[in-house]
Amino acid sequence: GNSVTQMEGPVTLSEEAFLTINCTYTATGYPSLFWYVQYPGEGLQLLLKATKADDKGSNKGFEATYRKETTSFHLEKGSVQVSDSAVYFCALSWITGGGNKLTFGTGTQLKVEL
Amino acid sequence: GAGVSQSPSNKVTEKGKDVELRCDPISGHTALYWYRQSLGQGLEFLIYFQGNSAPDKSGLPSDRFSAERTGGSVSTLTIQRTQQEDSAVYLCASSLAAGVGQPQHFGDGTRLSIL
């Protein structure tokens, strides 16, 4: 079946450091890929998405590129801020009888310190 | 505009009791999903609605769990004879349709604690 594997956290960085959170997936066909973010005390929010190979999703300085050859969708940001501290979830969806249901990774907690 | 609304935000109940969790999706969204977020299992899909019908109930963990959706809008997730392993945050999401790449918009969840 479909699955998502992402790096375990917590990841602790200093402000303005470069961020990479690795995400790889296993799926048949061509899933859509997403990054969702959960800030402390808040619900899940869509951060960015990509729907086909070589697409790059971007939002709020974050980027991720859909790499079919490596089945990866790594999240990157050039300069993190304290306000980026949150839990980040990589997810995929695949059109089936179950609509567009999401399969999530386990989440990676990011802590950014001054 | 209004997002996905879930109620109650917190629910504490005794083992063996029944609970109802409510989800009010974004107006006009035809697709509605329930997920569960727990420490041991992460985020898991429970059930999907398209309109009032549920083509996929494959994620419901047991027959104690059921859900319905009326008027193509509000959905209720019911857990009968609750057990301690049911303790989790129950999340509802909706999307405009169930097409490729359609983003799902999540509510803040209901935190369920079974004593």
Boltz contact constraints between the chains, C-beta under 6 A:
constraints:
  - contact:
      token1: [A, 32]
      token2: [B, 100]
      max_distance: 6.0
  - contact:
      token1: [A, 32]
      token2: [B, 101]
      max_distance: 6.0
  - contact:
      token1: [A, 43]
      token2: [B, 106]
      max_distance: 6.0
  - contact:
      token1: [A, 43]
      token2: [B, 108]
      max_distance: 6.0
  - contact:
      token1: [A, 44]
      token2: [B, 106]
      max_distance: 6.0
  - contact:
      token1: [A, 46]
      token2: [B, 103]
      max_distance: 6.0
  - contact:
      token1: [A, 51]
      token2: [B, 100]
      max_distance: 6.0
  - contact:
      token1: [A, 51]
      token2: [B, 101]
      max_distance: 6.0
  - contact:
      token1: [A, 97]
      token2: [B, 55]
      max_distance: 6.0
  - contact:
      token1: [A, 97]
      token2: [B, 56]
      max_distance: 6.0
  - contact:
      token1: [A, 98]
      token2: [B, 48]
      max_distance: 6.0
  - contact:
      token1: [A, 98]
      token2: [B, 56]
      max_distance: 6.0
  - contact:
      token1: [A, 99]
      token2: [B, 31]
      max_distance: 6.0
  - contact:
      token1: [A, 99]
      token2: [B, 48]
      max_distance: 6.0
  - contact:
      token1: [A, 99]
      token2: [B, 98]
      max_distance: 6.0
  - contact:
      token1: [A, 100]
      token2: [B, 98]
      max_distance: 6.0
  - contact:
      token1: [A, 100]
      token2: [B, 102]
      max_distance: 6.0
  - contact:
      token1: [A, 101]
      token2: [B, 45]
      max_distance: 6.0
  - contact:
      token1: [A, 101]
      token2: [B, 48]
      max_distance: 6.0
  - contact:
      token1: [A, 104]
      token2: [B, 43]
      max_distance: 6.0
  - contact:
      token1: [A, 106]
      token2: [B, 42]
      max_distance: 6.0
